[in-house]
Amino acid sequence: MVKVFIIGAGEGGKAVLGRLLQFDWFQIVGVADLNPEAPAIQLARDAQLPIFIEDPIPLLQTMTIDLVFDLTENPRISRQLVQISENNFDVATGEVAHVLWDVIRELEERENRLKQKLGENQILLDTSLVLSRSETPDEIFEAIVSGGMRITGMPAGSLSVYDKQKKQLFLVATKGLSSEFYKNAVYPVRTGGLTEHILANKDPLLIPDLADFPSFNNPVVLKEGIRSLIAIPLIAEKGPIGILYSDDFEPKQFPPTLTNSLKMLSTQAVIAIQKQQAFEKIKDLSIRDPLTGLYNRRYLNKVLASEIGRASRLKHPLSLSLFDIDNFKQVNDRYGHVTGDHVLKGLSECFESMLRPYDILSRFGGEEFLILMSETGKEEAIASAERLRKAVSGLSLLPDGERVTCSFGVCTLWDIKKTPTTPKTFIDCADKALYQAKHEGRNRVCLYTD
């Protein structure tokens, strides 16, 4: 059960609350607004939910919450939420929330309409119920494969998800097949091949006996001893998302009515996979800063603990670079918070483009950012910080041509004498180096020394 608190009870708050009330996996623990007659306050009263006609920030520091919807568009509220949300709750803004909930609501409605049509086929109904209760990707994938095997009466099956960008299929679930089969987890879709033909068609492909298809030369399938198979393309509105296979080790004749049931199963599978992907987007939202799109402090703390353990165990280098924007308060005071947000987003985009793919850049809070650099010693970390510092001075982010600068504090794991080193200790040491950079005049890089 996800505990949710909504701040801002206007029309946007009413729309989000209305959507959340449709799902039994949300618990609304509070709706706050200074206007007692706000639309979402009225809706919350009708639903007998907790209502708070006051500043919500002090409340949030005393409550157990998983997710806060900030629908106020108030910069002060947004900043305060960032400051108090560390390890306590995640924050979602109204704009992103509306998009995601619209997607989920549409998928739920499509799933409900489909369930109503499955009364005549008990197997499809059972599969639909299992899918609706599945919470993890593995559970969803296994339910799809099992449903295909039950409908076709075949002893084995598999599910592969299609990556359109890479033109590859990824094997995500199998049943009744050997462990050797699962070793071929990634395979390309060859131009002109059978797999490409399956993905390009909406109808299932039924092969009663592979012996009648001497051109079929898939060595993995033939080595497994498969003699008959059904390939069910999973096609969404924007194109194929995968293939569901049912297999038998003997030739098999298929009843003429089977195709319609397979098409219904395909629709179920597509909805379930899309629903899972929508949840993954929400999960991604919970680890991202809503303004910059960077990882947030909560996610960083989790990853940092893991990376410290890994580096300590393998005796590998690990570095942190903590930096903030010099005199950022003056930027907000002089140009306004809209310009301040523009600066934050501009720096985020610039730094992301310059860092290595495996470096983790996160918004640490307010105008502070942190970079976690695995397999990186002090010389490399300092050089990276210097490149970023120089890049900042070349950006034109303020309307009058003024330049912003950043100060950097760099710390490497093996320069910390205190053991064991916790994430807090690591960050505190980088913060001391940042303080030194500020004290020495800003716009510089300083290295932590114990």
One Martini backbone bead per residue (centre of mass of N, CA, C, O) as a GRO file, in nm:
protein
  450
    1MET     BB    1   0.093   0.039   0.026
    2VAL     BB    2   0.054   0.370  -0.079
    3LYS     BB    3   0.143   0.668   0.074
    4VAL     BB    4  -0.053   0.971   0.034
    5PHE     BB    5   0.014   1.325  -0.033
    6ILE     BB    6  -0.174   1.631  -0.088
    7ILE     BB    7  -0.072   1.940  -0.245
    8GLY     BB    8  -0.328   2.093  -0.357
    9ALA     BB    9  -0.695   2.162  -0.407
   10GLY     BB   10  -0.756   2.205  -0.681
   11GLU     BB   11  -0.824   2.090  -0.986
   12GLY     BB   12  -0.569   1.916  -0.989
   13GLY     BB   13  -0.619   1.773  -0.719
   14LYS     BB   14  -0.891   1.652  -0.797
   15ALA     BB   15  -0.792   1.480  -1.035
   16VAL     BB   16  -0.587   1.307  -0.878
   17LEU     BB   17  -0.774   1.204  -0.655
   18GLY     BB   18  -0.977   1.064  -0.843
   19ARG     BB   19  -0.769   0.856  -0.944
   20LEU     BB   20  -0.667   0.731  -0.673
   21LEU     BB   21  -0.955   0.623  -0.577
   22GLN     BB   22  -0.950   0.378  -0.797
   23PHE     BB   23  -0.712   0.264  -0.614
   24ASP     BB   24  -0.624   0.013  -0.367
   25TRP     BB   25  -0.292   0.093  -0.358
   26PHE     BB   26  -0.397   0.355  -0.213
   27GLN     BB   27  -0.324   0.589   0.064
   28ILE     BB   28  -0.487   0.862   0.189
   29VAL     BB   29  -0.332   1.083   0.441
   30GLY     BB   30  -0.370   1.368   0.277
   31VAL     BB   31  -0.520   1.706   0.238
   32ALA     BB   32  -0.385   2.027   0.133
   33ASP     BB   33  -0.512   2.364   0.218
   34LEU     BB   34  -0.602   2.705   0.268
   35ASN     BB   35  -0.875   2.624   0.124
   36PRO     BB   36  -1.179   2.496   0.240
   37GLU     BB   37  -1.320   2.514  -0.075
   38ALA     BB   38  -1.167   2.331  -0.228
   39PRO     BB   39  -1.224   2.079  -0.443
   40ALA     BB   40  -1.049   1.851  -0.297
   41ILE     BB   41  -1.171   1.895  -0.018
   42GLN     BB   42  -1.455   1.807  -0.087
   43LEU     BB   43  -1.377   1.523  -0.186
   44ALA     BB   44  -1.244   1.435   0.082
   45ARG     BB   45  -1.495   1.457   0.254
   46ASP     BB   46  -1.666   1.247   0.100
   47ALA     BB   47  -1.420   1.024   0.155
   48GLN     BB   48  -1.307   1.054   0.447
   49LEU     BB   49  -1.050   1.234   0.460
   50PRO     BB   50  -0.777   1.389   0.546
   51ILE     BB   51  -0.766   1.736   0.657
   52PHE     BB   52  -0.560   2.042   0.574
   53ILE     BB   53  -0.574   2.391   0.691
   54GLU     BB   54  -0.246   2.422   0.614
   55ASP     BB   55   0.075   2.401   0.652
   56PRO     BB   56   0.239   2.099   0.548
   57ILE     BB   57   0.539   2.080   0.629
   58PRO     BB   58   0.527   2.004   0.935
   59LEU     BB   59   0.365   1.742   0.891
   60LEU     BB   60   0.569   1.576   0.710
   61GLN     BB   61   0.781   1.545   0.957
   62THR     BB   62   0.559   1.334   1.120
   63MET     BB   63   0.504   1.146   0.878
   64THR     BB   64   0.413   0.850   0.699
   65ILE     BB   65   0.549   0.858   0.365
   66ASP     BB   66   0.587   0.794   0.009
   67LEU     BB   67   0.399   1.022  -0.147
   68VAL     BB   68   0.415   1.351  -0.300
   69PHE     BB   69   0.186   1.589  -0.424
   70ASP     BB   70   0.279   1.879  -0.608
   71LEU     BB   71   0.010   2.129  -0.688
   72THR     BB   72   0.102   2.448  -0.644
   73GLU     BB   73   0.343   2.608  -0.787
   74ASN     BB   74   0.536   2.655  -0.534
   75PRO     BB   75   0.860   2.729  -0.470
   76ARG     BB   76   0.868   2.697  -0.164
   77ILE     BB   77   0.751   2.416  -0.143
   78SER     BB   78   0.955   2.276  -0.325
   79ARG     BB   79   1.208   2.338  -0.156
   80GLN     BB   80   1.111   2.211   0.112
   81LEU     BB   81   1.070   1.926   0.005
   82VAL     BB   82   1.364   1.871  -0.070
   83GLN     BB   83   1.477   1.910   0.225
   84ILE     BB   84   1.270   1.676   0.371
   85SER     BB   85   1.276   1.402   0.174
   86GLU     BB   86   1.499   1.251   0.285
   87ASN     BB   87   1.420   0.916   0.325
   88ASN     BB   88   1.089   0.961   0.328
   89PHE     BB   89   1.003   1.080   0.034
   90ASP     BB   90   0.835   1.135  -0.262
   91VAL     BB   91   0.816   1.358  -0.553
   92ALA     BB   92   0.529   1.485  -0.739
   93THR     BB   93   0.415   1.642  -1.003
   94GLY     BB   94   0.137   1.724  -1.175
   95GLU     BB   95   0.221   1.687  -1.473
   96VAL     BB   96   0.332   1.399  -1.450
   97ALA     BB   97   0.096   1.265  -1.305
   98HIS     BB   98  -0.123   1.298  -1.521
   99VAL     BB   99   0.008   1.127  -1.739
  100LEU     BB  100   0.036   0.858  -1.583
  101TRP     BB  101  -0.264   0.826  -1.492
  102ASP     BB  102  -0.384   0.821  -1.775
  103VAL     BB  103  -0.245   0.564  -1.863
  104ILE     BB  104  -0.346   0.377  -1.635
  105ARG     BB  105  -0.647   0.423  -1.674
  106GLU     BB  106  -0.665   0.318  -1.962
  107LEU     BB  107  -0.557   0.033  -1.898
  108GLU     BB  108  -0.773  -0.042  -1.691
  109GLU     BB  109  -1.016  -0.011  -1.879
  110ARG     BB  110  -0.923  -0.218  -2.088
  111GLU     BB  111  -0.909  -0.455  -1.890
  112ASN     BB  112  -1.209  -0.451  -1.802
  113ARG     BB  113  -1.333  -0.491  -2.083
  114LEU     BB  114  -1.197  -0.764  -2.134
  115LYS     BB  115  -1.312  -0.928  -1.894
  116GLN     BB  116  -1.616  -0.922  -1.993
  117LYS     BB  117  -1.535  -1.115  -2.259
  118LEU     BB  118  -1.435  -1.395  -2.083
  119GLY     BB  119  -1.672  -1.590  -1.990
  120GLU     BB  120  -1.641  -1.835  -2.216
  121ASN     BB  121  -1.329  -1.844  -2.102
  122GLN     BB  122  -1.163  -1.972  -1.838
  123ILE     BB  123  -0.866  -1.939  -1.906
  124LEU     BB  124  -0.869  -1.638  -1.969
  125LEU     BB  125  -0.981  -1.552  -1.697
  126ASP     BB  126  -0.755  -1.664  -1.521
  127THR     BB  127  -0.529  -1.503  -1.652
  128SER     BB  128  -0.643  -1.223  -1.592
  129LEU     BB  129  -0.636  -1.249  -1.283
  130VAL     BB  130  -0.336  -1.300  -1.252
  131LEU     BB  131  -0.243  -1.035  -1.386
  132SER     BB  132  -0.393  -0.837  -1.188
  133ARG     BB  133  -0.208  -0.956  -0.934
  134SER     BB  134   0.043  -0.879  -1.051
  135GLU     BB  135   0.356  -0.696  -0.953
  136THR     BB  136   0.579  -0.824  -1.117
  137PRO     BB  137   0.740  -0.897  -1.398
  138ASP     BB  138   0.774  -1.203  -1.348
  139GLU     BB  139   0.474  -1.261  -1.295
  140ILE     BB  140   0.368  -1.162  -1.566
  141PHE     BB  141   0.536  -1.343  -1.755
  142GLU     BB  142   0.446  -1.616  -1.636
  143ALA     BB  143   0.142  -1.581  -1.689
  144ILE     BB  144   0.159  -1.564  -1.996
  145VAL     BB  145   0.291  -1.837  -2.051
  146SER     BB  146   0.079  -2.012  -1.903
  147GLY     BB  147  -0.163  -1.924  -2.073
  148GLY     BB  148  -0.058  -2.033  -2.344
  149MET     BB  149  -0.033  -2.332  -2.256
  150ARG     BB  150  -0.332  -2.378  -2.179
  151ILE     BB  151  -0.471  -2.302  -2.448
  152THR     BB  152  -0.283  -2.506  -2.630
  153GLY     BB  153  -0.169  -2.765  -2.472
  154MET     BB  154   0.133  -2.701  -2.404
  155PRO     BB  155   0.453  -2.780  -2.236
  156ALA     BB  156   0.566  -2.502  -2.358
  157GLY     BB  157   0.737  -2.172  -2.313
  158SER     BB  158   0.773  -1.819  -2.423
  159LEU     BB  159   0.917  -1.481  -2.363
  160SER     BB  160   0.964  -1.187  -2.569
  161VAL     BB  161   1.118  -0.871  -2.579
  162TYR     BB  162   1.111  -0.575  -2.769
  163ASP     BB  163   1.378  -0.382  -2.921
  164LYS     BB  164   1.360  -0.131  -3.143
  165GLN     BB  165   1.642   0.001  -3.144
  166LYS     BB  166   1.812  -0.289  -3.157
  167LYS     BB  167   1.664  -0.527  -3.285
  168GLN     BB  168   1.567  -0.707  -3.025
  169LEU     BB  169   1.536  -1.002  -2.830
  170PHE     BB  170   1.417  -1.073  -2.491
  171LEU     BB  171   1.440  -1.317  -2.270
  172VAL     BB  172   1.202  -1.347  -1.978
  173ALA     BB  173   1.051  -1.641  -2.024
  174THR     BB  174   1.015  -1.989  -1.907
  175LYS     BB  175   0.864  -2.320  -1.988
  176GLY     BB  176   0.974  -2.651  -2.033
  177LEU     BB  177   1.277  -2.570  -2.056
  178SER     BB  178   1.596  -2.552  -2.079
  179SER     BB  179   1.882  -2.394  -1.971
  180GLU     BB  180   2.004  -2.361  -2.256
  181PHE     BB  181   1.781  -2.183  -2.376
  182TYR     BB  182   1.837  -1.933  -2.176
  183LYS     BB  183   2.123  -1.850  -2.292
  184ASN     BB  184   1.947  -1.721  -2.538
  185ALA     BB  185   1.844  -1.409  -2.445
  186VAL     BB  186   1.972  -1.277  -2.713
  187TYR     BB  187   1.821  -1.175  -3.032
  188PRO     BB  188   1.810  -1.102  -3.349
  189VAL     BB  189   1.638  -0.929  -3.613
  190ARG     BB  190   1.619  -1.047  -3.918
  191THR     BB  191   1.613  -0.973  -4.233
  192GLY     BB  192   1.362  -1.188  -4.359
  193GLY     BB  193   1.279  -1.336  -4.121
  194LEU     BB  194   1.060  -1.496  -3.915
  195THR     BB  195   1.050  -1.288  -3.686
  196GLU     BB  196   0.980  -1.044  -3.861
  197HIS     BB  197   0.715  -1.166  -3.963
  198ILE     BB  198   0.572  -1.186  -3.690
  199LEU     BB  199   0.595  -0.876  -3.610
  200ALA     BB  200   0.431  -0.782  -3.884
  201ASN     BB  201   0.195  -0.946  -3.754
  202LYS     BB  202  -0.128  -1.009  -3.594
  203ASP     BB  203  -0.115  -1.307  -3.644
  204PRO     BB  204  -0.080  -1.611  -3.563
  205LEU     BB  205   0.166  -1.870  -3.572
  206LEU     BB  206   0.110  -2.202  -3.707
  207ILE     BB  207   0.308  -2.510  -3.639
  208PRO     BB  208   0.255  -2.846  -3.645
  209ASP     BB  209   0.535  -2.910  -3.830
  210LEU     BB  210   0.872  -2.862  -3.877
  211ALA     BB  211   0.920  -3.081  -4.102
  212ASP     BB  212   0.753  -2.895  -4.317
  213PHE     BB  213   1.013  -2.683  -4.256
  214PRO     BB  214   1.322  -2.689  -4.388
  215SER     BB  215   1.392  -2.369  -4.354
  216PHE     BB  216   1.401  -2.421  -4.060
  217ASN     BB  217   1.710  -2.300  -3.866
  218ASN     BB  218   1.682  -2.303  -3.555
  219PRO     BB  219   1.908  -2.432  -3.336
  220VAL     BB  220   1.773  -2.401  -3.058
  221VAL     BB  221   1.500  -2.535  -3.123
  222LEU     BB  222   1.610  -2.804  -3.241
  223LYS     BB  223   1.779  -2.890  -2.989
  224GLU     BB  224   1.518  -2.901  -2.798
  225GLY     BB  225   1.286  -3.067  -2.976
  226ILE     BB  226   1.098  -2.902  -3.141
  227ARG     BB  227   0.792  -2.954  -3.353
  228SER     BB  228   0.585  -2.742  -3.232
  229LEU     BB  229   0.432  -2.406  -3.293
  230ILE     BB  230   0.349  -2.083  -3.139
  231ALA     BB  231   0.323  -1.743  -3.262
  232ILE     BB  232   0.261  -1.445  -3.067
  233PRO     BB  233   0.198  -1.136  -3.136
  234LEU     BB  234   0.278  -0.826  -2.965
  235ILE     BB  235   0.055  -0.554  -3.028
  236ALA     BB  236   0.068  -0.224  -3.028
  237GLU     BB  237   0.000   0.090  -3.131
  238LYS     BB  238   0.336   0.140  -3.173
  239GLY     BB  239   0.388  -0.170  -3.186
  240PRO     BB  240   0.598  -0.408  -3.112
  241ILE     BB  241   0.674  -0.596  -2.783
  242GLY     BB  242   0.648  -0.913  -2.875
  243ILE     BB  243   0.674  -1.279  -2.806
  244LEU     BB  244   0.465  -1.567  -2.790
  245TYR     BB  245   0.538  -1.902  -2.697
  246SER     BB  246   0.436  -2.232  -2.803
  247ASP     BB  247   0.534  -2.575  -2.719
  248ASP     BB  248   0.626  -2.891  -2.881
  249PHE     BB  249   0.763  -3.237  -2.908
  250GLU     BB  250   0.518  -3.268  -3.102
  251PRO     BB  251   0.302  -3.300  -3.319
  252LYS     BB  252   0.024  -3.063  -3.394
  253GLN     BB  253  -0.317  -3.003  -3.379
  254PHE     BB  254  -0.533  -2.728  -3.453
  255PRO     BB  255  -0.795  -2.563  -3.377
  256PRO     BB  256  -0.982  -2.320  -3.544
  257THR     BB  257  -1.056  -2.150  -3.266
  258LEU     BB  258  -0.774  -2.062  -3.146
  259THR     BB  259  -0.705  -1.783  -3.266
  260ASN     BB  260  -0.901  -1.605  -3.099
  261SER     BB  261  -0.780  -1.671  -2.821
  262LEU     BB  262  -0.494  -1.569  -2.886
  263LYS     BB  263  -0.577  -1.275  -2.934
  264MET     BB  264  -0.681  -1.228  -2.647
  265LEU     BB  265  -0.415  -1.294  -2.508
  266SER     BB  266  -0.253  -1.074  -2.645
  267THR     BB  267  -0.408  -0.838  -2.523
  268GLN     BB  268  -0.347  -0.904  -2.231
  269ALA     BB  269  -0.037  -0.893  -2.252
  270VAL     BB  270  -0.010  -0.601  -2.345
  271ILE     BB  271  -0.146  -0.469  -2.101
  272ALA     BB  272   0.043  -0.586  -1.884
  273ILE     BB  273   0.309  -0.471  -1.994
  274GLN     BB  274   0.223  -0.173  -2.000
  275LYS     BB  275   0.162  -0.154  -1.702
  276GLN     BB  276   0.447  -0.221  -1.608
  277GLN     BB  277   0.578   0.021  -1.757
  278ALA     BB  278   0.423   0.238  -1.601
  279PHE     BB  279   0.537   0.163  -1.322
  280GLU     BB  280   0.830   0.220  -1.401
  281LYS     BB  281   0.784   0.525  -1.434
  282ILE     BB  282   0.711   0.574  -1.140
  283LYS     BB  283   0.970   0.468  -1.025
  284ASP     BB  284   1.146   0.673  -1.172
  285LEU     BB  285   1.017   0.922  -1.044
  286SER     BB  286   1.105   0.845  -0.741
  287ILE     BB  287   1.434   0.896  -0.843
  288ARG     BB  288   1.352   1.188  -0.943
  289ASP     BB  289   1.394   1.508  -1.026
  290PRO     BB  290   1.145   1.719  -1.144
  291LEU     BB  291   1.324   1.948  -1.272
  292THR     BB  292   1.600   1.791  -1.396
  293GLY     BB  293   1.594   1.454  -1.395
  294LEU     BB  294   1.762   1.372  -1.176
  295TYR     BB  295   1.880   1.222  -0.934
  296ASN     BB  296   1.814   1.172  -0.609
  297ARG     BB  297   1.900   1.148  -0.282
  298ARG     BB  298   1.778   0.874  -0.222
  299TYR     BB  299   1.915   0.715  -0.445
  300LEU     BB  300   2.207   0.783  -0.381
  301ASN     BB  301   2.224   0.647  -0.101
  302LYS     BB  302   2.183   0.362  -0.207
  303VAL     BB  303   2.420   0.349  -0.411
  304LEU     BB  304   2.653   0.434  -0.225
  305ALA     BB  305   2.651   0.194  -0.036
  306SER     BB  306   2.716  -0.014  -0.257
  307GLU     BB  307   2.984   0.118  -0.366
  308ILE     BB  308   3.144   0.106  -0.105
  309GLY     BB  309   3.135  -0.200  -0.073
  310ARG     BB  310   3.271  -0.268  -0.341
  311ALA     BB  311   3.535  -0.104  -0.312
  312SER     BB  312   3.626  -0.237  -0.046
  313ARG     BB  313   3.633  -0.532  -0.145
  314LEU     BB  314   3.821  -0.463  -0.422
  315LYS     BB  315   4.006  -0.209  -0.400
  316HIS     BB  316   3.864   0.038  -0.533
  317PRO     BB  317   3.803   0.327  -0.670
  318LEU     BB  318   3.634   0.627  -0.518
  319SER     BB  319   3.427   0.917  -0.601
  320LEU     BB  320   3.346   1.258  -0.500
  321SER     BB  321   3.134   1.538  -0.623
  322LEU     BB  322   3.071   1.844  -0.465
  323PHE     BB  323   2.834   2.097  -0.575
  324ASP     BB  324   2.774   2.453  -0.630
  325ILE     BB  325   2.617   2.755  -0.671
  326ASP     BB  326   2.720   3.060  -0.680
  327ASN     BB  327   2.512   3.282  -0.552
  328PHE     BB  328   2.208   3.178  -0.593
  329LYS     BB  329   2.034   3.373  -0.433
  330GLN     BB  330   2.093   3.618  -0.615
  331VAL     BB  331   1.960   3.506  -0.864
  332ASN     BB  332   1.673   3.491  -0.747
  333ASP     BB  333   1.654   3.789  -0.651
  334ARG     BB  334   1.717   3.924  -0.937
  335TYR     BB  335   1.549   3.713  -1.156
  336GLY     BB  336   1.420   3.474  -1.030
  337HIS     BB  337   1.295   3.144  -1.018
  338VAL     BB  338   1.280   3.085  -1.319
  339THR     BB  339   1.577   3.139  -1.375
  340GLY     BB  340   1.686   2.947  -1.165
  341ASP     BB  341   1.570   2.692  -1.302
  342HIS     BB  342   1.723   2.733  -1.569
  343VAL     BB  343   2.002   2.694  -1.447
  344LEU     BB  344   1.967   2.409  -1.334
  345LYS     BB  345   1.898   2.275  -1.609
  346GLY     BB  346   2.146   2.366  -1.771
  347LEU     BB  347   2.361   2.228  -1.595
  348SER     BB  348   2.253   1.942  -1.612
  349GLU     BB  349   2.283   1.906  -1.919
  350CYS     BB  350   2.584   1.966  -1.938
  351PHE     BB  351   2.692   1.746  -1.739
  352GLU     BB  352   2.566   1.494  -1.866
  353SER     BB  353   2.726   1.527  -2.143
  354MET     BB  354   3.026   1.497  -1.989
  355LEU     BB  355   2.977   1.239  -1.865
  356ARG     BB  356   2.983   0.931  -1.790
  357PRO     BB  357   2.758   0.674  -1.806
  358TYR     BB  358   2.851   0.568  -1.495
  359ASP     BB  359   2.790   0.827  -1.385
  360ILE     BB  360   2.635   0.991  -1.096
  361LEU     BB  361   2.389   1.238  -1.121
  362SER     BB  362   2.275   1.460  -0.858
  363ARG     BB  363   2.031   1.613  -0.669
  364PHE     BB  364   2.092   1.718  -0.336
  365GLY     BB  365   1.995   2.028  -0.303
  366GLY     BB  366   1.891   2.278  -0.455
  367GLU     BB  367   2.221   2.388  -0.561
  368GLU     BB  368   2.306   2.090  -0.517
  369PHE     BB  369   2.556   1.851  -0.626
  370LEU     BB  370   2.629   1.499  -0.724
  371ILE     BB  371   2.916   1.284  -0.796
  372LEU     BB  372   2.950   0.944  -0.886
  373MET     BB  373   3.279   0.775  -0.914
  374SER     BB  374   3.375   0.501  -1.044
  375GLU     BB  375   3.689   0.405  -1.092
  376THR     BB  376   3.808   0.678  -0.927
  377GLY     BB  377   4.053   0.888  -0.872
  378LYS     BB  378   4.179   1.189  -0.780
  379GLU     BB  379   4.285   1.291  -1.052
  380GLU     BB  380   4.029   1.237  -1.218
  381ALA     BB  381   3.831   1.394  -1.037
  382ILE     BB  382   3.965   1.671  -1.064
  383ALA     BB  383   3.956   1.689  -1.374
  384SER     BB  384   3.650   1.672  -1.396
  385ALA     BB  385   3.585   1.925  -1.225
  386GLU     BB  386   3.739   2.125  -1.404
  387ARG     BB  387   3.573   2.085  -1.659
  388LEU     BB  388   3.307   2.180  -1.536
  389ARG     BB  389   3.391   2.456  -1.435
  390LYS     BB  390   3.464   2.569  -1.718
  391ALA     BB  391   3.189   2.516  -1.854
  392VAL     BB  392   3.017   2.710  -1.687
  393SER     BB  393   3.158   2.983  -1.780
  394GLY     BB  394   3.042   2.926  -2.089
  395LEU     BB  395   2.760   2.983  -2.003
  396SER     BB  396   2.430   3.116  -2.106
  397LEU     BB  397   2.182   3.178  -1.839
  398LEU     BB  398   2.161   3.488  -1.834
  399PRO     BB  399   2.002   3.772  -1.959
  400ASP     BB  400   2.276   3.977  -1.915
  401GLY     BB  401   2.547   3.778  -1.944
  402GLU     BB  402   2.594   3.656  -1.696
  403ARG     BB  403   2.789   3.443  -1.490
  404VAL     BB  404   2.822   3.131  -1.367
  405THR     BB  405   2.938   2.949  -1.079
  406CYS     BB  406   3.143   2.682  -0.932
  407SER     BB  407   3.188   2.469  -0.651
  408PHE     BB  408   3.434   2.213  -0.546
  409GLY     BB  409   3.418   1.887  -0.380
  410VAL     BB  410   3.669   1.640  -0.332
  411CYS     BB  411   3.642   1.275  -0.275
  412THR     BB  412   3.814   0.989  -0.159
  413LEU     BB  413   3.791   0.694  -0.003
  414TRP     BB  414   4.113   0.658   0.075
  415ASP     BB  415   4.117   0.950   0.243
  416ILE     BB  416   3.956   0.804   0.466
  417LYS     BB  417   4.014   0.706   0.797
  418LYS     BB  418   3.739   0.639   0.864
  419THR     BB  419   3.604   0.334   1.008
  420PRO     BB  420   3.356   0.280   0.854
  421THR     BB  421   3.233   0.401   0.554
  422THR     BB  422   2.978   0.610   0.511
  423PRO     BB  423   2.778   0.801   0.328
  424LYS     BB  424   2.790   1.040   0.526
  425THR     BB  425   3.095   1.059   0.550
  426PHE     BB  426   3.159   1.102   0.253
  427ILE     BB  427   2.989   1.362   0.218
  428ASP     BB  428   3.117   1.530   0.445
  429CYS     BB  429   3.397   1.542   0.315
  430ALA     BB  430   3.308   1.685   0.055
  431ASP     BB  431   3.188   1.930   0.208
  432LYS     BB  432   3.456   2.034   0.324
  433ALA     BB  433   3.581   2.094   0.047
  434LEU     BB  434   3.362   2.294  -0.039
  435TYR     BB  435   3.406   2.495   0.190
  436GLN     BB  436   3.692   2.563   0.108
  437ALA     BB  437   3.621   2.679  -0.172
  438LYS     BB  438   3.451   2.908  -0.057
  439HIS     BB  439   3.666   3.033   0.138
  440GLU     BB  440   3.877   3.086  -0.120
  441GLY     BB  441   3.646   3.225  -0.346
  442ARG     BB  442   3.548   3.035  -0.538
  443ASN     BB  443   3.567   2.889  -0.833
  444ARG     BB  444   3.667   2.587  -0.734
  445VAL     BB  445   3.892   2.314  -0.647
  446CYS     BB  446   3.871   2.078  -0.373
  447LEU     BB  447   4.053   1.858  -0.163
  448TYR     BB  448   4.029   1.609   0.052
  449THR     BB  449   4.177   1.606   0.384
  450ASP     BB  450   4.252   1.443   0.692
   0.00000   0.00000   0.00000
